Amino acid sequence: MLPRAQAWQRLFGERFSTARLVVRHVATIHSLGSDQGNQVVTSSCLVSPGDSLDVVNQKNLQLRGRLASMPWPRLRSVRVEGKDYTLPWKFRNEFVYTDGQSLTSQDQTTEYLAGFFDGDGCVRCSSSLSSVDLSVAQAVDGAEILPQFGSTFGGSMRHHLDGRGLVRPSVAWTIRGTGARDAASRLAERSITKRRQLEIVANWPESSACRESCARELKILKRCDSGVAGCVSWKYFTGFFDAEGYISSPGGACFQLRIGQKYSTVLECLQTFLQREIGSQGNIFNYSGSRYELVMCNTSTCKRILEKMLLAGMAGKSAQAELALSLDRQNSAQVRSAMGKMVGNQMFGKNLDNDGLERARTIVAARQRAKRLRQQGLLQEADALFAEVEVLKSEHRLLKAQHENRQLHEHMHKLESMTS
């Protein structure tokens, strides 16, 4: 048996055998490469049993380079909640009611959309400065929010960007001219991060000189924290989370809620709102001065927040929220796997699978055990265990790279079958 496999078995027992560590992965790779109908990559990028970590990493870089040149099928329509939208799709503003109940519903919808627009919306001037556009772009599998913008404000939904490799195709809701000014006026009343931008759009001037001044101001506002502290509701919070938040599952029956932003004003408003509503505000962290993140770590608190957001009309992340609420120790592996398939590809191939999580926990436990041995004066035993930890860490890195290789091959196989 290989020394590394022996080390894992000493710590894991029979759950991790040589076959499980190596043969299972290689068999999977060979099964992908042997599909004669879909020869996706050459054998030079397939992992072999004797490949070192450097060799596997180099093969993964080659695979990512090849993936980056592989196109997705051209997007001609999108399907949202059972309805097909042929692109480009022209929306009709459906909120034309005047009774009090409908106005209340309209206001609540606008609160949600204002939160979402603050997260993912864009304000842009035309090249001639004759008009301004509002737009929201989303990957095709996250386009369920766009018809809400269309039915509330009008505008259209169009193809935005082609997909290529790990980047999915995207569509965008866009509105311009008078419609953009009307939408901006309504969104500005509930906006925080983009209120000043939206106010400029709502009052877009007629004279060319004033337009140039407004266009310059818009550029300045986009380069700084131009957020204006405002009132947060569960509708606004939910919209903003749908755009900018994510549910993180570090392992076991625990999960966290995280919301990232370039600037902190809006996160401070959300923090104040949470403290008022549920008595727990989370923490804001600053990473290298370039990004802020509001983090809620207590699982029971996170479940209360998710329940509130689902009641408030959570759309983009409702399926993930339902999964997170069902999380317990018995189904944690299945839930974590299912949630991983619902997010974007920013960390494609880098996230640990269930075996990887178990290896990581074992390495941490072994390192802690070695520290205790050293504190007890058992230096020889501690040094032996530290050496074994280094072996396990090396094997862990190799297995992570092999897992990434397998996922990259599978994604290339999927793209090839979609375009053939």
N, C-alpha and C positions, 0 to 999 in steps of 0.2 A: 504494500500500500504506500502511496506517496506521503512524504513527511507532512505536507500541509493538510492532507486529508486526515492523517492521524491526529494532528493537533485539533482539528474541528471535532473529531469523534471523541476525543478526551473531554471536551467541554460540552458537546451537544449530545453525546451518546450515539445510538444507532440511527437517530433521525437524519443525520447527515453522513451519507456514505460517499465513497469515491464516485459511484455511479450517479448519485444525485448531484454531486458538485460539477461533474464534467460531462459524463456521457449523455445525460438528458439534454444539455444544451447543444452539444455537437449533433446529436440525432435530429434535433429540431432544425438546425441550420441545413443539414444535408437534405432533409425533406423539402425545404424551401428551394434549394438549389436544383433538386432533381425534377422539378415540374417542367417538362419539356414544352408545354404549351405557353408558359410565361417565363422565359429566360430573362430575369430582371437584371441580374448582375453577373459579372464573370466570377469564376471560382477564386480569383486572386483576392477578393474581399470577404470570402467566407472564413470564419474562424476555424482553425485546425487545433487538435488537442494539444500540440506542443507549442503553440504560439505564446510568446511572452506578453506582458502587459504593454510594452512599447509597440509591439507588432499589432496587437489588437487595436490600440488607440489610433495607430496610423491607418489601419483598415477602416475604422469608424470615420476618420476625417475624410477619407476617399469616398465613403458612402454618402456622407453629408454633402460633399461637393457634387456628387452625381444627383442626389435628390434635389438640390437647389435648381437644377436645370430641367427637372421633370414637371411638365404642366398638368394642371387639373383640367377636366373638361370645361369648355366655355359655359359660363352661367347664363342661362336664358330665362329661367323662372325660379321662384322660390315658393315653398309650401309652408304656410304658417297656420296652425290650428285647423288643418283640414282644407284650407283654401289655397288655390294656386294663384300666384301673382306673376303674370307674364311681364317681363322687364322690357322697356320701362313701364311702370304702372302709375297712372294718374289717380290721386286720391280726391275724394269729395269730402269737404268738411261736414261731418255729421252732427256737430254740436250747434244746432240752430234753434234750440228750444228757449223758451222764455219763462216757464213756470219755475217756482222756487226750488223744487226737488231736483229738476234737471240741472239748474245752475249750480246747486251744491255738488252734484255728481261731476259736473264739468270742472269746478274748482279743485275737487279732490284729485281728479285725473291730472290736471295741470300741475298740482303739487308734486305728484310722482314724476311726471315728465320733466319738471324743473330740476329735480334731483338727478335724474338720469342725464339731462343735458349738461348740468354742471360737471358731471364726471366725464362724459364721452362726446359732448357736443362741440361744434366748431362754428365760429363766426368768421366770415371771409368776405372781403370786398371783391367786386369784379375788377378786371384790369383797367376799365375806363372810369371806375368809381361811380358809375351811374346807378348801381344798385349793390345791395349786400345780400349774402346768402347765409342761411342757417342750414347746417347739415349734421347728421349723425350716421356714422359708418359702423357696420358690424359684420363679423364673419358670418357666413351663410347659415351656420348652425346656431347662431345667436340672434337671428333676425326677427324674432317674435315681437320685439319692442317697436319695430319700425311702423307697422300698421297702426299702432296707437298714436304715434306722432301724426301720421297721415289723416286718420279719422278725426283727430282733434283740431289740427291746424290746416289741413290740406297739403298741397305740395305733391311730390312724386317720389317713387322708389326706383332707383336705377342701379345698374351694374357699377361697382366701384373699382375693384381691383381683381385681376385674374389670380387664381391660385397657382402656386408653384412649390413643389416639394412639401415641406412641413407647414407652409403658409396657405391657409385655406382661402378660397375666393370670398370676396366680401361684396355687400350691397350697401347702399346709403339712401337715407331719406333726405331730401333737399327741398327747400322752399326759398323763393326769392321775391324781390319786388315788394308790392303792397302786402302780400301774404306774409313775407318775412317780417315786415315791420309790425304787423298785427300780432304775429306769434311772439316776437321779441318783447312786445309790450306786456303780454300776459305772463310770459316766463320770467321776466325781470322782477315782477312783484314778489316772486317766491325764490328767486335765485340768490346764491351766496358767492360762489367763485366767479361767475360770469355776469353778475348784475350790471356792472358798469359797461361792459361790452354790449349787453343787450339793450341798455338804455340808449346807447349811441345808435344802434340799429333802429330802434323804435322811433327815433327822432332824426333820421337821416336827412340831411339838409338838401336844398335844391341847388344852391350856388356851388360852382366847382371849387372855389377857394375854401369854402367851409368843408366840403367833402374831403379835400386834401388834408386839412387839419384833423378831421375825424379819423381818417385812415391812419395818420401818424399816431394818433392817440390809441387806436386799437392795437397797433404794433407794440407800443409801450406797455399797454395793459397785459398783453400776452407774455411779456418777459419778466413780470414781477408778480408778487402776491397782491393781486388787485381785489381779492375777496372782501366782501362787506358782511360783517357779522349780521345774521338775521335769524328769524324764528324757524325752528326745525319742527316738523311733524313726523309721524310715522310714515306717511306717504312720501315725504321728501327723503327721509332716511332710507326707505326701501328703494326708491329710485336710484339714489346715489350708490347704495350697496350693490344693486344690480349692475351698475356700470363699473364701479371701481373696487368692490369688495371681493373677497374670496374666503372659502371655508377650508381651513387647513387641518389635516388629520395626521398628527405626528405619530400615531400608533396607539394600540389599545382602545379603550372606550372613551377616549378624550378627543376633543376637537377645539379649534380656536376660530374666531372671526377676525379678519384683518382687512383694513382699508388703507390703501396707499395713496399718497398725493405728493406733488412736488413742493407744495406750500402748506402751511399748517393752519391757516385761519379756519377753513371749513372743518377740519378735524377737531379743532377746539370747540366749534359750535356743536358738532355731533357729540362730543364728550360731555358738554354741559347738558345737552338734551337727555342723554342716557342716565346721567346722575339724577336728573329731575324725575324721569319716568320709572326707572327700575332701581335706583339707588346704587348703581355701579357704573363707573365711567370708563374703565379700561385705562390703558397707558399709551401715551404717544412717544414713539422712539424716532430719533433723527439719525439717519445713516449717512455718514460722510458729508453732512451738510447739504446733500443734494436731493434727499427724499425723506419724507415723513411717513410714519405708519401708525395708525390707531389699532391697538391689539386688545382683544378681549379673550382672556385665557381660561376663565372659569367655565367649565362645561355646562353646568346648570344655568348659569347666567346666559351663556350663548344660546341655549335651547329656548329660554324665554324670549330672547331677541328674535330668533328665527320664527317662533310662533307669532310674534307681533307682526313681523314682516309678511308672513304668509297671509295673515288677516288683512294687511294693508294692500294686498294685490301684487306681491312679488311675482315677477314674470320670468326674467332671464335665468334666475338661479333657484327656482322653486323646486325642481326635481332634486337638486343637490341638497336643498334644505330638508326635504322630506327624508332623504337618505340619512342625513346627519341626525335627525330627530329619532330615527330608528336604531341608531348605533348603540351596541352593547358589547360586552366582552365576547359573547358567543359569535357574533356576526361581524366583528371588526374587520377581519381580513376581506370578506366579501364586500362590505360597504366601502372600504377604502379603495378597493379595486374598481368598483362601479363609479365612485366619485372621480377617480383619476381619469376615466374615459370621458367625462363631461367637461373637462377644462381644455384650454388651448394647448399649443405645442411648445410653449416657451421652454419647458423643462423636459421635452421629449427625450426619452432614453436615459435621463439623469435621475429620475425619482427611483427610490428603492422599491423593489417588489417585496412580497411578504417574507421570502427567504432572506432578502437583504436586510430587512428590518430586524429579523431574528439574529442574524450574524452581528449586526451593529450592537444590539443589546448585549450579546454574549461578550463582545470585545470590551465594552464598557464595564461589564461586571467583572471580567477577568482582570482588567487594569486596576479596578478598585480593590480587588482581592490581593493583588500584588502589592499595592500601597499599604494595605493593612499588615501584610507579612513583614514588610520593611519596618513599619512602625513597631512591630513586636520584636524586632531584632533578628528575625529569621532571614538574613540577607541572601543566603544561597538559594533558598526556596523562592524568595522574591525575584531575584535576578533570573532564575529559570523561567518563572511565569512571565516576566516582562519580555524575555526573548521569545516565548511562545506567542505572546500578544503581537509582537512585530511580525511573526510568521502569518498569523491570522489576518492582520491588517493588509499584508501584501496579497494574500489570497482573496480577501474581500474586494480589493481594488480590481483584481483580475476578473472576478465573477461579475462585478458591476459593469465592466467594459464588455464582457461577453453578452450580458443581458442587453446592453445598448445595441450591440451588433445585431442581435436577433430582432429587436424591435425595429431597427432601421431597415433590415431586409423585409420584414413583414409589411412595413409601410410602403416600400417600393413595390412590393408585390401587389398591394391594394391599388396603388395609383396605376400600375401597368394594366390591371384588369379593368379599371374604370375607363381608360382611354382606348382600349383595344376594340 
